[in-house]
Amino acid sequence: MGHLNLIFIGIKFMDQLNTEHLVQCIKTLESSLERLNAAAPKSIDYEVFRNATVKGFELTLETAGKLLRKILKSYLGNPRTVDEWTYKDVFRHASKHGLLDAAAVERWFNYRDNRNNTAHDYGIAFAKTTLKLLPEFLKDAKALQQMLEKKLKAG
């Protein structure tokens, strides 16, 4: 594929990159977590905000992965290849292309593994595990969002 075609592909995918939804997901997750922390344990408010926080975590995680997948398409001669990658493949390639460091990728793998457990366990133990991950997850989600915005501005 010619150099100009690669540039066109990169521009096409960068134009499709919009971090507004990720920003909103992060804000919603932070708000849910604040309200959860303010609620009395075992109250209905606590249950509602715990559920909202877990869902917010899941949505933020998925949104981050989709945006990272989009930006990686601008790095490849055949962007369809990215569509075939697993979630973890996307993060491995993000490291390979210098978008994330290896430590961040390992944390994102941990977040994903935790998320995969939601399909099997929506109990209190799962929620506690997820809640423990949230401070670091929020830092990583914000860092990813900022990196994506820098890449978008750089064109």
C-alpha positions as CSV (number, residue, x, y, z in Angstrom):
1,M,0.0,0.0,0.0
2,G,1.4,3.4,-0.9
3,H,2.5,6.1,1.5
4,L,-0.4,8.4,0.5
5,N,-2.9,5.6,1.1
6,L,-1.6,5.1,4.6
7,I,-1.9,8.8,5.3
8,F,-5.4,8.8,4.0
9,I,-6.3,5.8,6.2
10,G,-4.8,7.5,9.2
11,I,-6.7,10.7,8.6
12,K,-10.0,8.8,8.0
13,F,-9.7,7.0,11.4
14,M,-8.5,10.0,13.3
15,D,-11.5,12.0,12.0
16,Q,-13.7,9.3,13.5
17,L,-12.0,9.5,16.9
18,N,-14.2,11.3,19.4
19,T,-13.4,11.1,23.1
20,E,-16.6,12.9,24.3
21,H,-18.4,9.7,25.2
22,L,-15.4,8.4,27.1
23,V,-15.2,11.7,29.0
24,Q,-18.9,11.4,29.9
25,C,-18.4,7.8,30.9
26,I,-15.5,8.8,33.3
27,K,-17.6,11.6,34.8
28,T,-20.6,9.4,35.3
29,L,-18.4,6.7,36.9
30,E,-16.8,9.2,39.2
31,S,-20.2,10.6,40.2
32,S,-21.6,7.1,40.9
33,L,-18.6,6.3,43.0
34,E,-18.9,9.5,45.0
35,R,-22.6,8.8,45.7
36,L,-21.8,5.2,46.6
37,N,-19.2,6.3,49.1
38,A,-21.7,8.8,50.6
39,A,-24.5,6.2,50.9
40,A,-25.1,4.3,54.1
41,P,-24.0,0.7,53.7
42,K,-26.9,-1.8,53.2
43,S,-29.2,1.0,52.2
44,I,-31.1,1.0,48.9
45,D,-29.1,4.0,47.8
46,Y,-25.9,2.0,48.4
47,E,-27.2,-0.8,46.3
48,V,-28.4,1.5,43.5
49,F,-25.1,3.3,43.4
50,R,-23.0,0.1,43.7
51,N,-24.9,-1.2,40.6
52,A,-24.5,2.1,38.8
53,T,-20.8,2.1,39.6
54,V,-20.2,-1.4,38.3
55,K,-22.1,-0.6,35.1
56,G,-20.1,2.6,34.8
57,F,-16.9,0.7,35.1
58,E,-18.0,-1.8,32.4
59,L,-19.1,1.0,30.0
60,T,-15.9,3.0,30.5
61,L,-13.8,-0.1,29.9
62,E,-15.6,-1.0,26.7
63,T,-15.6,2.6,25.4
64,A,-11.9,2.9,26.1
65,G,-11.2,-0.3,24.2
66,K,-13.3,0.8,21.2
67,L,-11.5,4.1,20.9
68,L,-8.1,2.5,21.2
69,R,-9.1,0.1,18.5
70,K,-10.0,3.0,16.3
71,I,-6.7,4.8,16.7
72,L,-4.8,1.7,16.1
73,K,-6.4,1.4,12.6
74,S,-4.5,4.5,11.7
75,Y,-1.2,2.6,12.3
76,L,-1.8,-0.3,10.0
77,G,-1.9,-0.7,6.2
78,N,-4.9,-2.9,6.6
79,P,-7.2,-1.5,9.2
80,R,-9.6,-4.4,9.0
81,T,-7.0,-6.5,10.8
82,V,-7.7,-4.6,14.0
83,D,-11.3,-5.7,13.9
84,E,-10.1,-9.3,14.2
85,W,-8.1,-8.6,17.4
86,T,-9.3,-9.6,20.8
87,Y,-9.6,-6.9,23.5
88,K,-6.2,-7.8,24.9
89,D,-4.6,-7.9,21.4
90,V,-5.7,-4.2,21.0
91,F,-3.8,-3.3,24.2
92,R,-0.8,-5.3,23.3
93,H,-0.6,-3.4,20.0
94,A,-1.1,-0.1,21.8
95,S,2.0,-0.9,23.7
96,K,3.8,-2.0,20.6
97,H,3.0,1.4,18.9
98,G,4.0,3.4,22.0
99,L,0.5,4.4,23.0
100,L,0.6,2.7,26.4
101,D,3.5,1.4,28.5
102,A,3.7,-2.3,29.5
103,A,2.6,-1.6,33.1
104,A,-0.5,0.2,31.9
105,V,-1.3,-2.7,29.5
106,E,-1.1,-5.2,32.4
107,R,-3.5,-3.1,34.5
108,W,-5.9,-2.9,31.5
109,F,-5.7,-6.7,31.2
110,N,-6.6,-6.9,34.9
111,Y,-9.6,-4.6,34.4
112,R,-10.7,-6.7,31.5
113,D,-10.4,-9.9,33.4
114,N,-12.4,-8.4,36.2
115,R,-15.0,-7.3,33.7
116,N,-15.2,-10.8,32.3
117,N,-16.1,-12.1,35.7
118,T,-19.3,-9.9,35.7
119,A,-20.9,-12.4,33.4
120,H,-20.6,-15.0,36.1
121,D,-20.8,-13.2,39.4
122,Y,-22.8,-10.0,40.1
123,G,-22.6,-10.7,43.8
124,I,-21.2,-8.5,46.6
125,A,-17.7,-10.1,46.4
126,F,-17.4,-9.2,42.7
127,A,-18.6,-5.6,43.4
128,K,-16.0,-5.2,46.2
129,T,-13.2,-6.4,43.9
130,T,-14.4,-4.0,41.2
131,L,-14.6,-1.1,43.7
132,K,-11.0,-1.7,44.8
133,L,-9.9,-1.4,41.2
134,L,-11.7,1.9,40.5
135,P,-9.2,4.5,41.8
136,E,-6.4,3.1,39.6
137,F,-8.9,2.4,36.8
138,L,-10.1,6.0,36.8
139,K,-6.5,7.3,36.6
140,D,-5.8,4.9,33.6
141,A,-9.0,5.8,31.8
142,K,-8.2,9.5,32.1
143,A,-4.6,9.0,31.0
144,L,-5.9,7.0,28.0
145,Q,-8.5,9.7,27.1
146,Q,-5.8,12.4,27.3
147,M,-3.4,10.4,25.1
148,L,-6.2,9.9,22.6
149,E,-6.9,13.6,22.6
150,K,-3.2,14.5,22.1
151,K,-3.1,12.1,19.1
152,L,-6.2,13.6,17.7
153,K,-4.8,17.1,18.0
154,A,-1.5,16.0,16.5
155,G,-3.4,14.6,13.5
